[in-house]
């Protein structure tokens, strides 16, 4: 039953976001232009700039909740991979960030379920603070560097209104870009260019 609930939450997140991509950051591309310098037609962040946010250092409760999620993810994927004979590699942090970004656009029962999965006793605002601070504190040296970049890709349909508050929270806490595209044959190239 927990596996079915987890799959439903993942599917709900996928339906809301359609596609989230993580890639190497590049200031020349994050300003809404591709490598040829032309404007990205669906850039929703042209007027959204990341603001200052409250930070919250990881404490025992946050660490325990994130560890529980990571262990559950590994258990589920290991069991499924073993059954399929596949070797699987997952990044719990990437999944946590993608789900937290998605949760910022959820409400009602969906938000309650996502918050329960992501942090249990934490509000979404508190979880945003924890994750923002955690990612900012990851070690970065000349010999080892981790760069995290997030983007949200929405299917361009008339019935989808992307609220400014969603864009702002994801810019503030996750440095995320957001694009609205028709999800035609060219969209995959745009996503791959962004990742590249």
C-alpha positions in Angstrom: 0.0 0.0 0.0 2.9 2.4 0.8 4.4 1.6 -2.6 1.2 2.4 -4.3 0.9 5.7 -2.4 4.5 6.6 -3.3 3.9 5.9 -7.0 0.7 8.0 -6.9 2.6 10.9 -5.5 5.3 10.6 -8.0 2.8 10.4 -10.8 1.0 13.5 -9.5 4.3 15.3 -9.4 5.0 14.3 -12.9 1.6 15.4 -14.1 2.1 18.8 -12.4 5.6 19.5 -13.6 5.6 17.2 -16.7 9.4 17.3 -16.6 12.1 18.6 -14.3 15.7 18.7 -15.3 18.9 19.0 -13.3 22.1 20.1 -15.0 25.2 22.1 -14.7 24.7 25.7 -14.0 25.8 28.3 -16.5 25.0 31.9 -16.0 24.9 32.6 -19.7 22.0 30.2 -20.1 20.1 30.9 -17.0 19.1 34.3 -18.1 16.5 33.0 -20.6 18.7 32.6 -23.7 20.0 29.6 -25.4 23.6 29.1 -26.4 22.9 30.9 -29.7 21.6 34.0 -27.8 18.0 33.7 -28.9 15.2 34.2 -26.3 13.6 31.0 -25.0 10.0 31.3 -26.1 8.6 29.8 -22.9 10.8 31.3 -20.2 8.5 32.1 -17.3 11.2 33.5 -15.1 12.1 36.7 -17.1 10.6 38.9 -14.4 11.3 36.6 -11.4 14.5 37.1 -9.5 15.5 35.0 -6.5 15.1 36.9 -3.2 16.7 36.5 0.2 15.2 33.6 2.2 15.3 32.4 5.8 17.8 29.6 6.3 17.5 26.7 8.7 20.4 24.5 9.5 20.0 20.8 9.4 19.1 19.4 12.8 18.4 15.9 14.1 14.7 16.0 13.1 15.5 17.1 9.5 18.4 14.6 9.1 16.2 11.7 10.4 13.3 12.6 8.0 15.5 12.9 5.0 17.3 9.6 5.9 14.0 7.8 6.2 13.0 9.0 2.7 16.4 8.0 1.2 16.3 4.6 2.8 12.7 4.0 1.6 13.7 5.0 -1.9 16.7 2.7 -1.9 14.6 -0.2 -0.6 11.9 0.2 -3.2 14.2 0.7 -6.1 16.5 -2.1 -5.0 13.6 -4.5 -4.7 12.2 -3.5 -8.1 15.6 -3.5 -9.8 16.3 -7.0 -8.4 13.0 -8.3 -9.6 13.7 -6.8 -13.1 17.4 -7.9 -13.1 18.4 -4.2 -13.5 21.0 -2.2 -11.8 19.5 1.1 -10.6 21.1 4.4 -9.6 19.1 7.0 -7.9 19.8 10.3 -6.2 17.6 10.8 -3.1 18.6 14.5 -3.0 17.5 15.0 -6.6 14.2 13.3 -5.9 13.7 15.3 -2.7 14.4 18.6 -4.5 12.1 17.8 -7.4 9.3 16.7 -5.1 9.7 19.8 -2.8 9.7 22.1 -5.8 6.5 20.4 -7.0 4.9 20.6 -3.6 5.2 24.4 -3.7 2.5 24.2 -6.4 0.3 21.7 -4.6 -2.6 22.2 -2.3 -5.2 20.3 -0.3 -4.8 16.5 0.1 -2.0 16.4 -2.5 0.1 18.9 -0.5 -0.6 17.0 2.7 0.6 13.7 1.2 3.7 15.3 -0.3 4.6 17.1 2.9 4.1 13.8 4.8 6.4 12.0 2.4 9.1 14.8 2.4 9.4 15.8 5.9 6.6 14.4 8.1 6.2 17.0 10.8 7.6 20.0 8.9 5.6 22.6 7.1 6.5 23.1 3.4 8.0 26.5 4.3 10.2 24.9 6.9 11.3 22.2 4.5 12.1 24.8 1.8 14.4 26.5 4.4 16.1 23.3 5.4 16.7 22.1 1.8 17.9 25.6 0.7 20.4 25.7 3.5 21.5 22.1 3.0 22.2 22.6 -0.7 24.1 25.8 -0.1 26.3 24.1 2.5 27.4 21.2 0.3 31.2 21.2 0.0 32.7 22.8 -3.0 36.5 22.9 -3.5 38.9 23.0 -6.3 39.3 19.2 -6.3 35.6 18.4 -5.9 32.6 20.5 -6.9 28.9 19.8 -7.0 26.7 22.1 -8.9 22.9 21.7 -8.7 20.6 23.4 -11.2 16.9 22.9 -11.4 14.3 23.7 -14.0 10.6 23.0 -14.3 9.1 22.4 -17.8 5.3 22.8 -18.2 3.2 21.7 -21.0 1.8 24.8 -22.7 -1.9 24.3 -22.5 -4.6 26.9 -22.0 -5.9 25.3 -18.8 -2.6 25.6 -17.0 -2.0 28.8 -15.1 1.4 28.9 -13.4 1.0 31.2 -10.3 3.7 33.8 -9.6 4.0 32.5 -6.0 5.1 29.1 -7.3 7.7 30.6 -9.5 9.0 32.9 -6.8 9.3 30.2 -4.2 11.2 27.9 -6.6 13.5 30.8 -7.6 14.1 31.8 -4.0 14.7 28.4 -2.5 15.9 26.2 -5.4 17.3 28.7 -8.0 14.9 27.0 -10.4 14.1 28.2 -13.9 10.7 27.5 -15.4 9.7 27.1 -19.0 6.4 26.6 -20.8 6.7 24.6 -24.0 4.3 22.7 -26.3 6.1 19.4 -25.7 6.5 18.7 -29.3 9.6 17.2 -31.1 11.6 20.4 -30.4 11.0 20.5 -26.7 13.4 17.6 -26.0 16.1 19.5 -27.8 15.5 22.6 -25.7 15.6 20.5 -22.4 18.8 18.8 -23.6 20.3 22.2 -24.5 19.4 23.6 -21.1 21.0 20.5 -19.4 24.1 20.8 -21.6 
